[in-house]
Amino acid sequence: MFLDEVSFLDIFLEGLKVLGMIFLLLTLVDGADKYPSLAGSRWNLIIGGFALMLVGFAFDWSDEFINYEAFPLLNTLEVVIEEVGLIGGLLLVTLGFKSWFKFMSRFLGISSPRRNQ
């Protein structure tokens, strides 16, 4: 089930991605709690997107020491979860920030120099 040879550099670097994402999520959740009027209604999309990306990063990190290829179904499941987490998370973050920027421009009374966007 576990790999015979592991790259400790890859484990360390991918572990840093996971830790960085955890700290980012904690910061976003803390900011939403402290400043709910600035977070807006779409902030949850951003947090959810980064949480999905965290799942993708966690599965990407786990394949450095777990041999998913030993079981074809498990390998396919790992790849699907990793990619759905990363791609779906990126999509949610994009949609969340797009609507959050519109919300913030209305909140701050700022108009866009480009019309109809």
C-alpha positions in Angstrom: 0.0 0.0 0.0 2.9 2.4 0.7 5.6 3.3 -1.7 9.0 1.7 -1.4 10.9 4.8 -2.4 9.7 8.2 -1.4 11.0 11.6 -2.2 11.2 13.5 1.0 11.6 16.8 -1.0 8.3 16.2 -2.8 6.6 15.3 0.5 8.0 18.4 2.1 7.1 20.8 -0.7 3.6 19.3 -1.3 3.1 19.4 2.5 3.9 23.1 2.4 1.1 23.6 -0.3 -1.3 21.9 2.0 -0.3 23.9 5.1 -0.4 27.1 3.1 -3.9 26.4 1.9 -5.0 25.6 5.5 -3.6 29.0 6.7 -5.2 30.8 3.7 -8.6 29.2 4.6 -8.2 30.1 8.3 -7.4 33.7 7.3 -10.5 33.9 5.0 -12.8 32.4 7.5 -11.4 34.7 10.2 -11.8 37.7 8.0 -15.4 36.8 7.2 -16.1 36.5 10.9 -14.5 39.8 11.8 -15.8 41.8 8.8 -19.1 40.2 7.7 -20.2 43.4 5.9 -17.1 43.3 3.7 -17.2 39.5 3.1 -20.5 39.8 1.2 -22.8 36.9 0.3 -20.5 35.3 -2.2 -17.6 34.9 0.2 -18.7 31.4 0.9 -18.0 30.5 -2.7 -14.4 31.6 -2.3 -14.0 29.7 0.9 -15.7 26.6 -0.6 -13.4 26.8 -3.6 -10.3 27.0 -1.6 -11.6 24.1 0.6 -12.0 22.0 -2.6 -8.5 23.0 -3.7 -7.3 21.9 -0.2 -8.8 18.5 -0.8 -7.1 18.3 -4.2 -3.8 19.3 -2.7 -4.2 16.8 0.1 -4.7 14.0 -2.3 -1.8 15.2 -4.5 0.4 15.1 -1.3 -0.8 11.7 -0.2 0.2 10.0 -3.5 3.8 10.7 -2.6 3.8 8.0 0.0 0.6 5.9 -0.7 0.8 3.6 -3.7 -2.6 4.2 -5.3 -1.4 2.5 -8.5 -1.4 -0.9 -6.7 -5.2 -0.8 -7.0 -6.6 0.5 -10.3 -10.0 1.6 -8.9 -8.3 3.4 -6.0 -5.9 5.1 -8.4 -8.8 6.3 -10.6 -10.7 7.5 -7.6 -7.7 9.4 -6.3 -7.1 11.1 -9.7 -10.7 12.1 -10.0 -10.9 13.5 -6.5 -7.7 15.4 -6.9 -8.6 16.9 -10.3 -12.2 17.7 -9.3 -10.9 19.4 -6.2 -8.4 21.5 -8.1 -10.5 22.4 -11.1 -13.8 22.8 -9.2 -12.1 24.8 -6.5 -10.6 27.1 -9.1 -14.0 27.6 -10.7 -15.7 28.4 -7.4 -12.9 30.8 -6.4 -13.2 32.6 -9.8 -17.0 32.9 -9.6 -16.8 34.0 -6.0 -14.2 36.7 -6.6 -16.0 37.9 -9.7 -19.2 38.5 -7.8 -17.3 39.8 -4.7 -15.6 42.5 -6.8 -19.0 43.6 -8.0 -20.3 43.6 -4.5 -17.3 45.6 -3.2 -17.6 48.2 -6.0 -21.2 48.8 -5.0 -20.3 48.7 -1.3 -17.5 51.3 -1.8 -19.4 53.3 -4.4 -16.8 52.8 -7.1 -17.9 52.6 -10.8 -16.0 50.7 -13.4 -14.5 52.7 -16.2 -15.6 49.9 -18.6 -19.4 49.9 -19.2 -21.7 47.0 -19.3 -19.4 44.5 -17.5 
